[in-house]
Amino acid sequence: MKYTSTRNNRLHISSAEAITKGISEDGGLFVPETLPKINLEFIDKLCALDYQARAVEILSLFLTDFSREELVEYTKGAYGSGKFSSEKTCPVVSVGDGLNILELWKGPTCAFKDMALQILPYLLTASAKKIDNDKQIVILVATSGDTGKAALEGFKDVEGTNILVFFPSDGVSPMQKLQMTTQEGENVGVCAIKGNFDDAQNGVKAIFTDTEIKKTLDENGYAFSSANSINWGRLVPQIVYYFSAYCDSVNAGEIKMGDKMNFVVPTGNFGNILAAYFAYRCGLPVNKLICASNANNVLTDFIETGVYDRNRSFFTTCSPSMDILISSNLERLLFMLCDYDDAPIKDWFTKLKDSGKYEITGDVLAKMQTVFASGCCDDEETKATIKKYFENKNYLADTHTAVALKVYDDYREKTGDNTPTVIASTASPFKFCKAVLEAVKNGNIEADNEFDMLKELERVTGNVAPKQLSELKGKTPRFTDVVEKNEMTDMVFGQLNIK
Ligand SMILES: *Cc1c(COP(=O)(O)O)cnc(C)c1O
């Protein structure tokens, strides 16, 4: 299987090259040229397998320049040997009434990004070798929280790699900050910068594209690579769990083989829900993919009207991983909806860059709406939903998952669609103790620091916090640097011992 670019459909490259490069030189994203056909017989076979084996089957359809042995090794390294606290890796929990919750946060950092970032280092280092790139890989990450920690855990002590994470000093939760600054591993670095997430992101982009820095790295045997969600190596592992959730629903008797399901995905950069779309296009029986947003509802409007307009206020919400106004992976969806025509994509994304706004054509909008639905909710509704599901269903959801639950409840009421449904649950509720506690206790929190809140949430709900989070208490941070934006390059050189 070859890959092409959303902004140059004459390009044909291997998956190894797509994964090593991350983004195409023309500014586009890599997309497989053809999609594997997955029929019910194939899905039926998956039902009998465990998660690792399901992953090997699905990944081998997309990563045809990797051997089966390689994929067996990588999936074992990523999902085997106790890395995930659930034997099923990502279990499906039924809360009744056709509603099933796919818990994607049983990994080392308690957020769904582990599903991809645990396997990405294997794919990335192997890809670089396949295309004869013998340089040490340097991963730079700007993070608003979850990605940084998940990338650090994925790349720690992976031979041939170095990782440096920048986070805004006041822009992450205390728990997220402690998760990162206590990170172990010989090849890792973590650094706070004075500024907000955009400053961190712009700083990293500037370093990535600086030809002088690139040359210096090259001379010292290093090359930059990226672990962000536009890398195909992060997207492809996510396709697996939609098939897996479907199989688990069949096995649990929630549906019969061949029945359609809805999938509701709390969305930020559009990576997770795009993986669901790939699963659908390959043959997973899907009725609707429901895109759930918080108060930053660019995507809700876009899916309803076909107008993408980022010129609007930015809200900081209690579901911070979805606080985003430009959802990069949408470009891949539109390219596929345009039957791989790169001309409209170039047009729309130039408009987005220049004016922050574009409008897709009516036929593309109609195509999108045959499978996508959308909805949004604000923080108050998010918290009310956490309380409702906890009290009525004894299910404790985090803030991101609660956005999806609320959007689903609204959708079901509006449409009367009773198709069995899977909600993608993207984080442990204990990662967002304060908001979750506020929700279940109507704002009357006793504790005044993160760890007392964690204890209080355990007490009030009877749930046990993941030990990766409770054990952070009392750990001493290894990384305490706080630097100015213009000192970021020095940090990179410092970590790599380049004078
Ligand atoms: C990253 C993240 C999301 C958004 O996922 P996208 O793939 O960017 O749409 C949702 N919830 C949580 C908890 C996340 O960390």
PDBQT file of the ligand as one rigid body, heavy atoms in Angstrom, charges set to zero:
ROOT
HETATM    1  C1  LIG A 501      -6.279  14.483  22.755  1.00  0.00    +0.000 C 
HETATM    2  C2  LIG A 501      -7.545  14.248  23.507  1.00  0.00    +0.000 A 
HETATM    3  C3  LIG A 501      -8.812  14.385  22.892  1.00  0.00    +0.000 A 
HETATM    4  C4  LIG A 501      -8.967  14.842  21.453  1.00  0.00    +0.000 C 
HETATM    5  O1  LIG A 501      -8.581  13.860  20.519  1.00  0.00    +0.000 OA
HETATM    6  P1  LIG A 501      -8.308  14.265  18.992  1.00  0.00    +0.000 P 
HETATM    7  O2  LIG A 501      -7.760  13.043  18.368  1.00  0.00    +0.000 OA
HETATM    8  O3  LIG A 501      -7.314  15.390  19.047  1.00  0.00    +0.000 OA
HETATM    9  O4  LIG A 501      -9.601  14.690  18.408  1.00  0.00    +0.000 OA
HETATM   10  C5  LIG A 501      -9.932  14.106  23.641  1.00  0.00    +0.000 A 
HETATM   11  N1  LIG A 501      -9.842  13.745  24.939  1.00  0.00    +0.000 NA
HETATM   12  C6  LIG A 501      -8.660  13.618  25.569  1.00  0.00    +0.000 A 
HETATM   13  C7  LIG A 501      -8.637  13.248  27.012  1.00  0.00    +0.000 C 
HETATM   14  C8  LIG A 501      -7.468  13.848  24.882  1.00  0.00    +0.000 A 
HETATM   15  O5  LIG A 501      -6.287  13.728  25.516  1.00  0.00    +0.000 OA
ENDROOT
TORSDOF 0
